[in-house]
Amino acid sequence: MEEEKKKSVKLVGYWPSPFAHRVKWALRLKGIHYEYIEEDIFDKTPLLDHINPLYGKVPVLIHGNKPLPESTIIIEYIDHIWSHNPLFPNDPLERAQLQVWAKFIDQKILWASWLAYCTEGVKQKNIIEKKAKEIIVAMEKLEKKIEGKRFFGEDTIGYLDLIVGFVAYLLPVIWEDLGSTKLILDPVKFPAIFAWTNNFMNHEVICAEPLPSRAEMLNLIRRRRESLRGIYTF
Ligand SMILES: N[C@@H](CCC(=O)N[C@@H](CS)C(=O)NCC(=O)O)C(=O)O
């Protein structure tokens, strides 16, 4: 493992990508030096298909000369190679349960929000309402999970904090700015998640590098939605 730690680390990302930010946070929490390579997903270079032939998406970690895509898997890999400041518990069942949560959060909150706002056509309004209800149910489950804790990793930031990180800065842009609803990060309905967003965003490692501004995110999401026009139509 000591040999592995000596190899170069590069991260191919795109500035607003919530998936790339997770990996950046993991690398920073571990104090790993890395080179960042920006890849414009609107104008992809051949590199991306070369290093991620299955999906052609960012982020991709390049460790030595070997690429690894998929944010959740990259973070597990990082934690395996650089085991200090652990992001996962030792217990195999608890680790596996966190992975189940990660999948749930990506599908039921992140992907569901994106789908709601990229969908167009006659049923768009219904779909947004349906997805908003589903997301509230998912957020209620998340609220119970974080209740009484400072972080999902208990006293310190762990794997699930990195996965949920987008809730703190991206979800409000999608739902409040694009969708004109305050429902998602309501401090009365979700006091524990609300408190967590402050803990997370003010953590020294997380706030060490500024995240894209709300206005930048909003412009980008609008542009991306436009570029996906016609893909999710009902
Ligand atoms: N499941 C992937 C999702 C990655 C993803 O969707 N990346 C987006 C940027 S936020 C992307 O590269 N999109 C380019 C495309 O879809 O062509 C992960 O966790 O890394």
The ligand as an SDF file (V2000), in Angstrom:
LIG
                    3D

 20 19  0  0  0  0  0  0  0  0999 V2000
  -22.8610    8.1880  -11.0150 N   0  0  0  0  0  0  0  0  0  0  0  0
  -21.8530    9.1370  -11.4230 C   0  0  0  0  0  0  0  0  0  0  0  0
  -22.5540   10.3760  -11.9820 C   0  0  0  0  0  0  0  0  0  0  0  0
  -21.5640   11.3160  -12.6750 C   0  0  0  0  0  0  0  0  0  0  0  0
  -22.2740   12.3670  -13.5220 C   0  0  0  0  0  0  0  0  0  0  0  0
  -23.4860   12.3060  -13.7870 O   0  0  0  0  0  0  0  0  0  0  0  0
  -21.4790   13.3490  -14.0030 N   0  0  0  0  0  0  0  0  0  0  0  0
  -21.9990   14.3660  -14.8720 C   0  0  0  0  0  0  0  0  0  0  0  0
  -21.5460   15.7640  -14.3920 C   0  0  0  0  0  0  0  0  0  0  0  0
  -22.3500   16.2320  -12.9020 S   0  0  0  0  0  0  0  0  0  0  0  0
  -21.3920   14.1900  -16.2720 C   0  0  0  0  0  0  0  0  0  0  0  0
  -20.2110   13.9810  -16.4070 O   0  0  0  0  0  0  0  0  0  0  0  0
  -22.2160   14.2800  -17.3140 N   0  0  0  0  0  0  0  0  0  0  0  0
  -21.7620   14.1950  -18.6570 C   0  0  0  0  0  0  0  0  0  0  0  0
  -22.7000   13.4250  -19.5160 C   0  0  0  0  0  0  0  0  0  0  0  0
  -23.7420   12.9500  -19.0080 O   0  0  0  0  0  0  0  0  0  0  0  0
  -22.4290   13.3110  -20.7120 O   0  0  0  0  0  0  0  0  0  0  0  0
  -20.9400    9.4460  -10.2380 C   0  0  0  0  0  0  0  0  0  0  0  0
  -21.3560    9.2280   -9.0890 O   0  0  0  0  0  0  0  0  0  0  0  0
  -19.7920    9.8440  -10.4630 O   0  0  0  0  0  0  0  0  0  0  0  0
  1  2  1  0
  2  3  1  0
  2 18  1  0
  3  4  1  0
  4  5  1  0
  5  6  2  0
  5  7  1  0
  7  8  1  0
  8  9  1  0
  8 11  1  0
  9 10  1  0
 11 12  2  0
 11 13  1  0
 13 14  1  0
 14 15  1  0
 15 16  2  0
 15 17  1  0
 18 19  2  0
 18 20  1  0
M  END
$$$$
